[in-house]
């Protein structure tokens, strides 16, 4: 099993800008997944969740969420199947 977790934070601050288009913003992103780690297994899978958030000083916030799972299997060395499923919300 492999667990991957990642979080990033960003902040933009226009201290001396007096233009409306130059506005402050804060961005937060998170990603977490759990997956099989042996590529030689007959069936491999991964579940994940991703979230992005940006808050602006003068505009509406941006929100993006995605969750899903991937699975793959093989019956012989040269034949494989792959399935992707997920849900997005913006």
SERO-4910 file (N, C-alpha, C, O; in steps of 0.05 Angstrom, whole numbers):
BEGIN
 pado doro    nc1    nc2    nc3   cac1   cac2   cac3    cc1    cc2    cc3    oc1    oc2    oc3
  Unk    A     17    -24      0      0      0      0     18     25      0     39     26     12
  Unk    A      8     45    -14     22     70    -15      2     92     -8    -19     95    -20
  Unk    A     10    109     12     -6    132     19      9    157     11     33    160     18
  Unk    A     -4    175     -3      8    200    -11    -10    222     -2    -34    222     -7
  Unk    A      2    242     12    -13    265     21      4    290     15     29    291     19
  Unk    A     -9    311      4      5    335     -3    -13    359      3    -37    358     -2
  Unk    A     -1    380     13    -15    405     19      3    429     11     26    429     18
  Unk    A     -9    448     -2      6    472     -9    -11    497     -2    -35    496     -2
  Unk    A      3    518      4     -9    543     12      5    566     -2     30    567     -2
  Unk    A    -10    584    -14      2    607    -27    -13    632    -20    -37    632    -17
  Unk    A      2    654    -19    -10    680    -11      2    701    -29     27    704    -31
  Unk    A    -15    716    -43     -6    739    -59    -16    764    -46    -40    767    -41
  Unk    A      2    783    -41     -5    807    -27      7    831    -42     31    835    -43
  Unk    A    -10    847    -55     -2    871    -69     -4    894    -50    -24    909    -49
  Unk    A     17    899    -34     16    919    -14     15    947    -25     -1    964    -16
  Unk    A     30    953    -46     31    980    -57     14    985    -81     14   1007    -92
  Unk    A     -1    965    -89    -18    968   -114    -44    981   -106    -57    975    -86
  Unk    A    -53   1000   -123    -78   1013   -119    -98   1007   -141   -120   1019   -142
  Unk    A    -92    988   -158   -110    980   -179   -129    958   -169   -121    941   -154
  Unk    A   -154    959   -179   -173    939   -171   -166    911   -180   -171    891   -167
  Unk    A   -153    909   -204   -145    883   -215   -122    870   -199   -119    846   -200
  Unk    A   -107    886   -185    -85    875   -169    -95    870   -141    -90    886   -123
  Unk    A   -108    848   -137   -120    843   -111   -106    820    -97    -94    803   -110
  Unk    A   -107    820    -71    -95    798    -55   -111    772    -59   -135    773    -64
  Unk    A    -97    750    -56   -110    724    -57    -95    704    -40    -71    707    -35
  Unk    A   -109    684    -32    -98    662    -16   -107    636    -29   -130    632    -35
  Unk    A    -88    618    -34    -94    592    -47    -85    569    -29    -63    569    -18
  Unk    A   -103    549    -27    -97    525    -12   -104    501    -29   -125    500    -41
  Unk    A    -86    482    -30    -90    457    -46    -83    433    -29    -64    433    -14
  Unk    A    -99    412    -31    -94    388    -17   -100    364    -35   -117    365    -52
  Unk    A    -84    343    -32    -87    318    -47    -79    295    -29    -59    296    -15
  Unk    A    -96    274    -30    -90    250    -15    -99    226    -31   -120    226    -44
  Unk    A    -82    205    -31    -89    181    -46    -78    156    -31    -58    158    -17
  Unk    A    -92    135    -35    -84    109    -24    -85     89    -48   -105     88    -62
  Unk    A    -64     74    -52    -62     57    -75    -46     32    -69    -31     30    -50
  Unk    A    -50     12    -87    -32    -11    -86     -5     -3    -96     -3     15   -113
  Unk    A     16    -16    -87     43     -7    -94     58    -28   -111     80    -21   -121
  Unk    A     48    -51   -114     61    -72   -129     49    -74   -157     26    -83   -160
  Unk    A     64    -65   -177     53    -65   -205     50    -93   -216     37    -96   -237
  Unk    A     61   -113   -203     59   -141   -213     33   -155   -203     28   -178   -211
  Unk    A     17   -142   -187     -8   -154   -178    -28   -156   -201    -26   -141   -220
  Unk    A    -46   -175   -199    -66   -180   -219    -86   -156   -221    -94   -149   -243
  Unk    A    -92   -145   -198   -111   -122   -197    -97   -100   -181    -88   -104   -159
  Unk    A    -96    -76   -192    -85    -53   -178   -107    -32   -176   -126    -32   -193
  Unk    A   -106    -15   -156   -126      6   -152   -114     30   -138    -93     29   -127
  Unk    A   -130     52   -140   -122     77   -127   -148     92   -121   -165     95   -138
  Unk    A   -150    103    -97   -172    122    -90   -159    148    -83   -137    149    -72
  Unk    A   -172    170    -90   -160    196    -85   -181    218    -80   -204    215    -87
  Unk    A   -171    240    -69   -187    264    -65   -169    288    -69   -146    289    -60
  Unk    A   -179    308    -84   -164    332    -90   -182    356    -85   -206    356    -92
  Unk    A   -171    377    -72   -186    401    -66   -168    425    -71   -145    426    -63
  Unk    A   -180    445    -85   -166    470    -90   -185    493    -82   -208    493    -88
  Unk    A   -174    512    -67   -189    535    -57   -173    560    -61   -149    561    -54
  Unk    A   -186    581    -73   -173    607    -76   -193    628    -66   -215    629    -77
  Unk    A   -185    644    -47   -201    666    -37   -189    692    -47   -165    697    -43
  Unk    A   -206    709    -59   -197    734    -70   -207    757    -52   -227    754    -37
  Unk    A   -194    779    -54   -201    802    -38   -228    814    -47   -245    822    -31
  Unk    A   -232    816    -74   -256    830    -84   -273    813   -102   -294    823   -111
  Unk    A   -267    788   -108   -282    771   -125   -293    747   -110   -285    742    -87
  Unk    A   -310    732   -123   -320    708   -111   -298    687   -109   -280    687   -125
  Unk    A   -299    670    -89   -278    649    -86   -280    628   -107   -301    623   -118
  Unk    A   -257    614   -112   -256    592   -131   -254    566   -114   -238    565    -96
  Unk    A   -271    547   -121   -271    521   -107   -271    498   -128   -285    499   -148
  Unk    A   -254    478   -123   -253    455   -140   -248    430   -123   -229    429   -107
  Unk    A   -266    411   -125   -263    385   -110   -265    362   -130   -282    363   -148
  Unk    A   -249    342   -127   -249    319   -144   -243    295   -127   -224    295   -111
  Unk    A   -259    274   -130   -254    249   -116   -258    226   -137   -274    229   -155
  Unk    A   -245    204   -133   -249    182   -151   -232    158   -145   -218    157   -125
  Unk    A   -234    139   -162   -217    115   -160   -211    104   -187   -226    108   -206
  Unk    A   -188     92   -188   -178     79   -213   -173     50   -206   -164     43   -184
  Unk    A   -179     32   -225   -172      4   -221   -163     -7   -247   -172      1   -269
  Unk    A   -146    -26   -246   -135    -40   -270   -130    -69   -263   -123    -76   -240
  Unk    A   -133    -85   -283   -127   -114   -279   -116   -125   -305   -119   -114   -327
  Unk    A   -104   -148   -303    -93   -161   -327    -99   -190   -325    -98   -203   -304
  Unk    A   -105   -201   -348   -111   -230   -349    -87   -245   -361    -82   -268   -352
  Unk    A    -73   -233   -379    -48   -244   -390    -28   -221   -392    -36   -198   -389
  Unk    A     -4   -227   -399     17   -206   -399     12   -184   -419     21   -161   -415
  Unk    A     -2   -189   -440     -6   -169   -461    -34   -157   -461    -40   -141   -479
  Unk    A    -52   -165   -443    -79   -155   -443    -85   -143   -416    -79   -156   -395
  Unk    A    -97   -120   -416   -104   -107   -390   -130    -91   -393   -137    -84   -415
  Unk    A   -143    -86   -371   -167    -69   -371   -162    -47   -351   -147    -50   -332
  Unk    A   -174    -24   -356   -171     -1   -340   -198     13   -336   -213     15   -355
  Unk    A   -203     21   -312   -228     35   -306   -223     60   -290   -207     59   -270
  Unk    A   -235     82   -297   -232    107   -283   -260    117   -275   -278    117   -292
  Unk    A   -263    125   -251   -288    135   -241   -282    159   -223   -262    158   -208
  Unk    A   -298    179   -224   -294    201   -206   -317    220   -206   -336    218   -222
  Unk    A   -315    240   -189   -335    261   -188   -321    288   -184   -303    291   -168
  Unk    A   -330    308   -199   -319    334   -197   -340    354   -189   -364    351   -196
  Unk    A   -332    374   -173   -351    395   -166   -335    421   -167   -314    424   -154
  Unk    A   -345    440   -182   -332    467   -183   -351    488   -174   -344    511   -173
***
